[in-house]
Amino acid sequence: MMRLTEAVAQAGWRARLDLRFARRGQATILAARRHVGPLALQKPLYPEGEGVCHAIVLHPPAGIAGGDELALNVELEPGARALLTTPGAGKWYRSDGREAGSRLSFVVGEGAVLEWLPQESIIFDGALARMGTEVVLAPGAVFVGWDILCLGRTAAGERFGRGRLRLDTRIVRDGRPLWRERGLLEGGSPWLQAPAGFGGCPVSGTMLVAGPAPSPELLAACRVVESSSDARWGVTGLPRLLVARWLGHSGEAARDYFVRLWQRLRPALLGRAAQPPRIWAT
């Protein structure tokens, strides 16, 4: 007789984590938590005081295989402040023919601040992956988030020669679209090597900051932040949105660049110095 774990592995994991953060006086608390399947949250942490709740999203299997479906739903009540990250790189394994997917849904209430700062996602050669993110912002809400993609296990010399990656990111404020980006990356595509495309760089990253319109001075301060010499990067200011892009060869270098941008942006936008999550140092 087939064991339950074997049956689940064949069908794919279905995991969901629902979180709600609330403001209580000067503190942000985790007001509700519900999870189904292998997706969980480490206990709330307060390394910078009770005003900002730090939390680590855990996926115990460590990797995402064909047929898996993960959903993370986060709601911040008005005035709450939360910073979420992950304990390590996410791994999207080579597929057996089935697509794997993850869906992030963030609802940020009036005057609330959500910082989504995950570690990189490694897309194995032969993976079939789908990633979707939707951010819904109330008036006065702020969202800071980044996404770092490593196409292939670059440390082992692997490249993304086969497979497919679908991307869909949407930010809405006051019911109106603020940002929409959709992408389709095919393994082995000439676009990955073309100078007008990825230029042979296996690592790319995007940082989105939705909040007050960035001032010319803040944009200038961000644009002088540099990265490694073999990478390309840039910062664009749009109405109520700042967009930073990075393209290079190292997931660690990409995260280092975004962290230094975050260190410039956070005091100006949130009135707080950047406090890196402790898990990054382990």
C-alpha positions as CSV (number, residue, x, y, z in Angstrom):
1,M,0.0,0.0,0.0
2,M,1.3,3.5,-0.9
3,R,2.2,5.5,2.2
4,L,0.7,9.0,2.7
5,T,4.1,10.8,2.2
6,E,4.6,8.9,-1.1
7,A,1.1,9.8,-2.3
8,V,1.7,13.5,-1.4
9,A,5.0,13.5,-3.2
10,Q,3.5,12.2,-6.3
11,A,0.6,14.6,-6.2
12,G,2.7,17.6,-5.1
13,W,2.6,19.6,-1.9
14,R,-0.3,22.1,-1.4
15,A,0.9,24.6,1.2
16,R,-0.7,27.8,2.4
17,L,0.2,30.3,5.1
18,D,-2.1,33.2,6.1
19,L,-0.8,35.9,8.4
20,R,-2.4,39.1,9.8
21,F,-0.4,41.8,11.6
22,A,-2.1,44.5,13.7
23,R,-1.1,47.7,15.5
24,R,-1.7,47.7,19.3
25,G,-0.6,51.0,20.8
26,Q,2.9,51.5,19.6
27,A,3.5,47.8,18.9
28,T,2.9,45.6,15.9
29,I,1.7,42.1,16.8
30,L,1.0,38.9,14.9
31,A,-2.8,38.9,15.3
32,A,-3.6,35.8,13.3
33,R,-1.7,32.8,11.8
34,R,-3.0,29.8,9.9
35,H,-1.1,27.3,7.9
36,V,-1.9,24.2,5.8
37,G,0.9,22.0,4.6
38,P,4.7,22.6,4.8
39,L,4.7,26.4,5.0
40,A,5.1,28.1,8.4
41,L,6.3,31.1,10.3
42,Q,9.0,31.3,12.9
43,K,8.0,33.1,16.1
44,P,7.7,37.0,15.9
45,L,10.9,38.8,16.5
46,Y,11.6,42.4,17.6
47,P,15.3,43.2,17.0
48,E,14.5,47.0,16.6
49,G,11.8,47.3,19.2
50,E,8.1,46.6,19.4
51,G,7.1,48.9,16.5
52,V,8.3,46.6,13.8
53,C,7.6,42.8,13.8
54,H,10.2,40.7,12.0
55,A,9.2,37.3,10.9
56,I,10.8,34.4,9.0
57,V,8.7,32.4,6.5
58,L,9.7,28.7,6.6
59,H,9.3,26.1,3.9
60,P,10.7,22.9,5.6
61,P,11.0,20.8,2.4
62,A,13.5,23.5,1.3
63,G,12.8,22.9,-2.4
64,I,9.8,23.2,-4.7
65,A,9.2,20.3,-7.1
66,G,6.8,19.7,-10.0
67,G,3.2,19.8,-8.9
68,D,3.8,21.8,-5.7
69,E,1.6,24.9,-5.1
70,L,2.6,27.4,-2.4
71,A,0.5,30.4,-1.3
72,L,1.5,33.1,1.2
73,N,-1.2,35.6,2.2
74,V,-0.2,38.5,4.4
75,E,-2.5,41.3,5.7
76,L,-1.4,44.3,7.6
77,E,-4.0,46.3,9.5
78,P,-3.8,50.1,9.5
79,G,-0.6,51.4,11.1
80,A,1.1,48.0,11.4
81,R,4.8,47.5,10.4
82,A,6.2,44.1,9.5
83,L,9.4,42.8,7.9
84,L,9.3,39.3,6.4
85,T,12.2,37.3,5.0
86,T,13.3,33.7,4.4
87,P,16.0,31.6,6.1
88,G,17.8,30.7,2.8
89,A,17.6,30.5,-0.9
90,G,14.5,29.0,-2.4
91,K,15.2,26.0,-4.7
92,W,13.0,25.2,-7.7
93,Y,13.9,21.6,-8.7
94,R,14.0,20.1,-12.2
95,S,10.5,19.1,-13.2
96,D,9.1,15.7,-14.1
97,G,6.8,17.4,-16.5
98,R,4.5,19.2,-14.0
99,E,4.6,22.9,-13.3
100,A,5.2,24.2,-9.8
101,G,3.8,27.5,-8.6
102,S,3.9,30.1,-5.8
103,R,1.5,32.9,-5.1
104,L,2.2,35.9,-2.9
105,S,-0.7,38.1,-1.8
106,F,0.0,41.2,0.3
107,V,-2.7,43.5,1.5
108,V,-1.3,46.6,3.3
109,G,-3.7,48.8,5.3
110,E,-3.8,52.5,5.6
111,G,-0.5,53.9,6.9
112,A,1.0,50.4,7.3
113,V,4.4,49.3,6.1
114,L,5.4,45.9,4.7
115,E,9.0,44.9,3.8
116,W,9.3,41.7,1.9
117,L,13.0,40.9,1.7
118,P,13.5,37.2,0.7
119,Q,16.7,35.5,-0.1
120,E,17.3,34.5,-3.7
121,S,15.3,31.9,-5.7
122,I,17.5,29.3,-7.6
123,I,15.8,27.9,-10.7
124,F,17.3,24.5,-11.5
125,D,17.9,23.5,-15.1
126,G,14.8,21.8,-16.3
127,A,12.4,23.5,-13.8
128,L,8.9,24.5,-14.8
129,A,8.0,27.3,-12.4
130,R,5.3,30.0,-12.0
131,M,5.7,32.9,-9.6
132,G,2.9,35.4,-9.0
133,T,2.9,38.4,-6.6
134,E,0.0,40.8,-5.9
135,V,0.3,43.8,-3.6
136,V,-2.8,45.8,-2.7
137,L,-2.1,49.2,-0.9
138,A,-4.4,51.4,1.0
139,P,-3.8,55.2,1.2
140,G,-0.6,56.0,2.9
141,A,0.6,52.4,2.8
142,V,4.3,51.6,1.9
143,F,5.6,48.4,0.3
144,V,9.3,47.5,-0.1
145,G,10.1,44.3,-1.8
146,W,12.7,42.6,-3.9
147,D,13.0,39.4,-6.0
148,I,16.4,37.8,-7.0
149,L,16.4,35.0,-9.6
150,C,19.3,32.7,-10.2
151,L,18.9,30.8,-13.5
152,G,20.7,27.5,-12.8
153,R,23.0,26.5,-10.0
154,T,25.7,28.8,-11.0
155,A,28.2,27.7,-8.3
156,A,28.1,24.2,-9.9
157,G,28.5,25.7,-13.4
158,E,24.9,24.8,-14.3
159,R,22.9,27.0,-16.7
160,F,19.2,27.3,-17.4
161,G,19.3,25.3,-20.7
162,R,15.8,23.7,-20.4
163,G,12.6,24.5,-18.7
164,R,10.4,27.6,-18.2
165,L,9.8,30.3,-15.7
166,R,6.6,32.4,-15.7
167,L,6.5,35.7,-13.8
168,D,3.6,38.0,-12.9
169,T,3.8,41.0,-10.5
170,R,1.1,43.5,-9.8
171,I,0.8,46.4,-7.4
172,V,-2.5,48.2,-6.9
173,R,-3.0,51.4,-4.9
174,D,-6.5,52.8,-4.1
175,G,-7.9,50.4,-6.6
176,R,-5.7,51.6,-9.5
177,P,-2.8,49.7,-11.0
178,L,0.6,51.1,-10.0
179,W,2.8,48.4,-11.5
180,R,2.3,45.4,-13.7
181,E,5.0,43.2,-15.1
182,R,4.7,39.8,-16.8
183,G,7.5,37.7,-18.1
184,L,8.2,34.3,-19.7
185,L,11.8,32.9,-19.6
186,E,12.4,29.8,-21.7
187,G,15.5,27.7,-20.8
188,G,18.1,27.9,-23.6
189,S,16.4,30.9,-25.2
190,P,18.8,33.1,-27.3
191,W,17.3,36.0,-25.2
192,L,19.3,34.9,-22.2
193,Q,22.5,35.5,-24.1
194,A,21.6,38.5,-26.2
195,P,23.1,41.9,-25.3
196,A,19.6,43.4,-25.4
197,G,18.4,40.6,-23.0
198,F,20.3,39.1,-20.1
199,G,23.6,39.3,-21.8
200,G,24.8,35.9,-20.5
201,C,24.1,36.9,-16.9
202,P,22.4,34.1,-14.9
203,V,21.3,36.3,-12.0
204,S,18.7,39.1,-12.1
205,G,16.9,41.1,-9.5
206,T,14.2,43.7,-9.2
207,M,13.5,45.9,-6.2
208,L,10.1,47.8,-5.9
209,V,9.4,50.6,-3.4
210,A,5.8,51.8,-3.4
211,G,5.2,54.8,-1.2
212,P,5.7,58.5,-1.3
213,A,7.1,59.8,-4.6
214,P,10.9,59.6,-4.3
215,S,12.5,63.0,-4.1
216,P,15.3,64.0,-6.6
217,E,17.7,64.0,-3.8
218,L,16.8,60.5,-2.7
219,L,17.0,59.2,-6.3
220,A,20.4,60.8,-6.6
221,A,21.6,59.1,-3.4
222,C,20.3,55.7,-4.6
223,R,22.0,56.1,-8.0
224,V,25.4,56.5,-6.6
225,V,25.2,53.1,-4.8
226,E,27.4,50.7,-6.7
227,S,27.7,47.0,-7.1
228,S,30.4,44.5,-8.3
229,S,32.3,45.5,-11.4
230,D,30.9,42.6,-13.6
231,A,27.3,43.6,-12.9
232,R,24.8,46.1,-14.4
233,W,22.3,48.0,-12.3
234,G,20.0,51.1,-12.4
235,V,17.4,53.0,-10.4
236,T,14.3,54.6,-11.9
237,G,11.8,57.0,-10.3
238,L,8.2,56.7,-11.3
239,P,5.1,58.4,-9.7
240,R,4.8,56.8,-6.2
241,L,7.2,54.1,-7.2
242,L,10.9,53.4,-7.2
243,V,12.3,50.6,-9.4
244,A,15.8,49.2,-9.1
245,R,17.2,46.5,-11.4
246,W,20.3,44.3,-11.1
247,L,21.9,41.9,-13.6
248,G,25.1,39.9,-13.0
249,H,26.6,36.6,-11.9
250,S,26.1,36.3,-8.2
251,G,23.0,36.1,-6.0
252,E,25.0,37.2,-3.0
253,A,26.2,40.3,-4.9
254,A,22.6,41.1,-6.0
255,R,21.3,40.9,-2.4
256,D,24.3,43.0,-1.2
257,Y,23.3,45.7,-3.7
258,F,19.7,45.8,-2.7
259,V,20.5,45.8,1.0
260,R,22.7,48.9,0.4
261,L,19.8,50.6,-1.4
262,W,17.5,49.6,1.4
263,Q,19.9,51.2,3.9
264,R,19.6,54.5,1.9
265,L,15.8,54.3,1.4
266,R,14.6,53.2,4.8
267,P,15.5,56.2,6.9
268,A,14.1,58.6,4.3
269,L,10.8,56.7,3.7
270,L,10.2,55.0,7.0
271,G,12.1,57.1,9.5
272,R,14.1,54.1,10.7
273,A,17.6,52.9,10.1
274,A,17.9,49.6,8.3
275,Q,18.0,46.6,10.7
276,P,19.1,43.5,8.7
277,P,17.3,40.3,9.9
278,R,19.5,38.2,12.1
279,I,18.9,35.1,10.0
280,W,21.0,36.7,7.2
281,A,24.1,36.4,9.4
282,T,23.8,32.6,9.9
